[in-house]
Each structure stands twice: as C-alpha cells, then as structure tokens.
Amino acid sequence: QQERLQATARLATVGEMASLLSHELNQPLAAIASYAAGSANLLDSGATDADTLQMLRQATQRIAEQAERAGRVIKSVHGFVRRREQQREVLRVDLLLEAVLPLVRLQARKSGARVEVDLPTPLPRVLCDRTMVEQVLLNLTRNGIQAMETATPLADRVLQLRVRQAHERWVAVSVTDHGPGIAPDVARRLFTPFFTTRSEGMGLGLSLCRTVIEQHGGVLDFQNLETGTGTEFRFTLPAGVAERPRPEIEPEANTETPTP
C-alpha cells in the first residue's frame, strides 16, 4: 500500500510539473514564434538594406533572449514544484518590468491597448526570485489585456503598471485594467487551482501567482475599481537593501614572537 501511495504521489507531482511547464512556457515560445515569423517575412522580401539587417539582428537577439528565458522558467518551475528554496536576489524593481514589457506591449498592440508605467523616485529594490516574479507579472498583465478585448472601447483600453514603496519593508506592485470587472461568483473561486472562465485556459495562472508571492512572504489580492469598470491586482514583495562594499582594512602586523 505504501509503494502504491508513493507511486501515486510521484505521478501527481509529474502531472503538476507538466501542467505548470506547459502554462508558463507558452509566453516565451509564442514570442519566439512571432519573432521567427517576422524574420522569415523580412527574408522573403529580398531587402538587403541596413534597416532590414538591423531588424533581423534585433529579432534574432530577441529569439535568443526568449529561449534563455524558457530555460530559466523550466529550471525555476522545477524547483517550485519540488518546493526547494528559490534563487533570491536584490534588484531594482524597474528591471523586473523592463524584462517583461516587450512581451506585454506586443500583446497590447494586438488588442489595441496601451500600457502605462508609473514608477516612484527613488526606485525601490526588492528581494525576489526574478524568473518567478516575471511570470507573475506576465500572467497578470495578460489577464488584464484579455479582460479589455471585448467590452472595453478602444480609447479606454489602458493597462497601468504601478510601483510604490508601501512600507520600509515592502514594495507594492499593481496591475490595473479597465475591463468589465470580476463578478462575485467568479471572485470567490478566482485563485482556486484549475478554475478558469476561458475555454482554452488551464486555471493555473492566478493560483500559481498567489503561491509564488506567498512563498516570498508577500500577499496577492484584487479589487474591482469604484468606477464600476476595471480591476486592480496588487501584490507585495520584500524590500531589498543593496549590499554596501566593505571597507578594506589592512591587517595589523604581528610583532609578537611566536611561542616555540
């Protein structure tokens, strides 16, 4: 019975890992496919001018970056499933946004949406697993853009990313859309694993996001805007303090005579 139970547990873990990987790898792979298709179109055009070559160079660079991101996702999600300690580092919060904004703006352009970024001065630092938090940002921004695709007029399709130093120990990041909001019956199950309102969805995005943020000691929550249209998702991360270089101290000369 114990052997069967252990085998079942291993299969459940493999299934969870496969689901997480398929969900989280979709974004970098979609970006690679998009850049590759654009490069093929440029090559088919037969143009050899400097601008075309520069665009091809940029596209291949983006493909390499997204392939590297996919590798980091595999490694990081693997560690997530096994519940190992994540790789934490202190970095400026704007670097997290810069890493995901090209993909966010690519999806926003397809949906006719605009992206606005509101950063404080000075820029706060956070202590986090960079790859996992980037996935959280990609999930939240993608959901926000998709929420505005149907009922929101083009002029109002604005996705806002806002960062604030909520407390000396915490940094708050919010993603706000101007979609129809979240209905009460959906809100009660929003973070339930495998619950989704989309036919093509797997229901893992928000559940994974909340788990990642809670593993960092933070909180992920949401609220509908008071205007009646739009939703704000907000999460907190521990504030990071940059390490100060230690002053080099010359060792004192040892003038004592060693004892034989």
Number of C-alpha atoms within 10 A of each C-alpha: 6 7 8 9 10 11 12 12 12 12 12 12 14 14 12 13 19 14 13 21 18 12 16 22 20 11 20 20 16 13 19 20 13 15 20 17 13 15 20 12 11 16 14 9 10 9 11 11 8 9 10 16 15 11 14 19 13 14 19 15 13 17 20 13 15 21 17 12 19 21 13 16 21 18 13 20 20 17 15 19 14 11 10 10 10 18 13 13 13 17 19 16 23 16 13 17 18 11 17 15 18 13 18 21 19 13 18 24 12 10 16 17 23 18 17 13 13 11 16 11 7 7 13 21 22 27 21 26 20 22 21 22 18 20 20 22 23 22 20 22 28 17 15 26 27 16 20 26 17 11 11 18 13 14 9 14 23 22 26 18 21 16 22 18 21 13 11 10 13 21 22 21 21 21 22 24 30 25 26 17 19 18 10 9 8 12 14 10 12 20 21 15 14 15 17 18 11 8 7 7 12 16 19 20 25 22 15 21 22 18 17 22 21 15 17 18 13 17 16 20 13 16 14 20 17 8 8 11 15 22 22 20 18 19 22 25 26 20 23 20 14 13 7 6 6 6 6 6 6 6 6 6 6 7 6 6 6 6 4 3
